[in-house]
Amino acid sequence: MIRIETDDPARPDVHQLLSEHLADMFATSPAESVHALDHAALSHESITFWTAREDGQLLGSGALKDHDGGLAEIKSMRTTASARGRGVATLMLEHIVADARNRGYQRLCLETGTEDYFAPARRLYQRHGFTECGPFAEYTLDPNSVFMELPL
């Protein structure tokens, strides 16, 4: 059974997953267009960080960043290579959306890439009702970024 629980981004297996995530982001996008956070940034008090695990084995991660004005942002959605295709990303996304609703946010946003590498992520978000929007919070227009939102 897959369980999603709050976790420590500095935990060794999580740290490794986040390091792989950052490496992939820098390999597929120009450095100025990489908005992924490292384990230290994900430990900030404005961020809630979760992992998905099965029998203690790490399957994926996701985070919710609080912004002012009823806005929250999805950060660090990542599935381990061995868990891909098992629905882990869907479970994590549903968990994050439900948590954001329960907290009373009015809008949930995210930034992802425009490259083909990010097409599966964009499709996942679209299947769950996210639509493209303009930049939010501190983001600016960037040809390498797609901004998406879900009204809650």
C-alpha positions in Angstrom: 0.0 0.0 0.0 1.4 3.4 -1.0 1.4 6.0 1.9 1.9 9.7 1.5 3.2 11.4 4.6 5.1 14.6 5.5 8.8 13.9 5.4 12.3 15.5 5.7 13.8 16.7 2.4 17.3 16.1 4.0 16.6 12.4 4.6 19.3 10.5 2.6 17.0 8.7 0.1 15.0 11.9 -0.4 18.1 14.0 -0.8 19.3 11.6 -3.5 15.9 11.8 -5.3 16.0 15.6 -5.2 19.6 15.7 -6.4 18.5 13.6 -9.4 15.6 15.9 -10.0 17.8 19.0 -10.0 20.4 17.3 -12.3 17.6 16.4 -14.8 16.3 20.0 -14.6 19.7 21.5 -15.4 20.2 18.9 -18.2 16.9 19.8 -19.9 16.6 23.6 -19.3 18.8 26.6 -19.3 20.1 27.4 -15.8 18.1 30.6 -15.6 14.9 28.7 -16.3 15.4 26.0 -13.6 13.0 26.7 -10.7 13.4 23.4 -8.9 14.3 23.6 -5.2 17.0 21.7 -3.4 16.5 19.9 -0.1 17.5 23.0 2.0 15.0 25.3 0.2 12.3 22.6 0.6 12.8 22.7 4.3 11.6 26.3 4.5 8.6 27.0 6.8 6.5 28.1 3.9 6.7 24.6 2.3 5.1 21.4 3.3 7.0 18.4 1.8 5.6 14.9 1.4 7.0 11.6 0.1 5.1 8.5 -1.2 6.4 5.2 0.2 5.5 1.6 0.0 6.9 -0.7 2.7 9.4 2.1 3.5 10.7 2.3 -0.1 10.7 5.9 -1.5 8.5 6.2 -4.6 8.2 9.9 -5.1 7.9 13.4 -3.6 5.9 16.6 -3.8 5.6 19.8 -2.0 3.2 22.7 -1.4 4.5 26.3 -1.1 2.5 28.9 0.5 2.2 32.3 -1.2 0.3 35.3 0.0 -3.3 36.1 -1.2 -4.8 32.6 -1.2 -2.2 31.2 -3.6 -0.3 27.9 -3.2 2.3 26.4 -5.6 3.2 22.8 -6.3 6.9 22.2 -6.1 9.2 19.2 -6.5 6.8 16.6 -8.0 9.1 13.7 -8.7 8.7 9.9 -9.1 11.6 7.5 -8.8 12.6 5.7 -12.0 11.5 2.3 -10.6 8.0 3.6 -9.6 7.1 5.3 -12.9 3.9 4.1 -14.5 2.4 3.0 -11.1 0.2 6.1 -10.5 2.5 7.6 -7.8 2.4 11.0 -9.5 -1.4 10.9 -9.6 -1.6 10.0 -6.0 0.8 12.7 -4.9 -1.0 15.3 -7.1 -4.4 14.4 -5.7 -3.0 14.6 -2.1 -1.5 18.0 -2.7 -4.7 19.3 -4.3 -6.8 18.0 -1.4 -4.5 19.5 1.1 -4.6 22.9 -0.6 -8.4 22.8 -0.7 -8.5 21.9 3.0 -6.3 24.8 3.9 -8.6 27.2 2.0 -6.4 28.3 -0.8 -8.3 29.8 -3.7 -5.8 28.9 -6.4 -3.1 26.3 -6.9 -0.4 27.0 -9.4 2.8 25.4 -10.8 5.6 26.0 -13.2 7.0 23.3 -15.5 9.1 23.2 -18.6 8.2 23.6 -22.3 10.6 20.9 -23.5 9.3 17.5 -24.6 10.9 16.0 -21.4 8.1 17.8 -19.5 5.2 16.7 -21.7 4.1 13.8 -19.4 3.9 16.2 -16.5 1.9 18.7 -18.4 -0.5 16.0 -19.5 -0.9 14.8 -15.9 -1.7 18.3 -14.7 -4.2 18.9 -17.6 -6.0 15.6 -16.8 -6.5 17.0 -13.3 -8.0 20.3 -14.4 -5.0 22.5 -14.6 -5.0 25.1 -17.4 -2.2 27.4 -18.6 -2.0 30.8 -17.1 0.4 33.7 -16.9 3.4 33.9 -14.5 2.4 34.1 -10.8 4.2 35.1 -7.6 7.8 36.0 -8.4 7.9 34.3 -11.8 8.3 36.2 -15.1 7.6 35.3 -18.7 10.0 32.7 -19.8 10.0 30.8 -23.1 11.2 27.7 -21.2 8.3 27.8 -18.7 4.7 26.8 -18.8 2.6 28.2 -15.9 -0.6 26.3 -14.9 -3.4 26.9 -12.4 -6.3 25.2 -10.8 -9.0 27.3 -9.2 -9.9 25.7 -5.8 
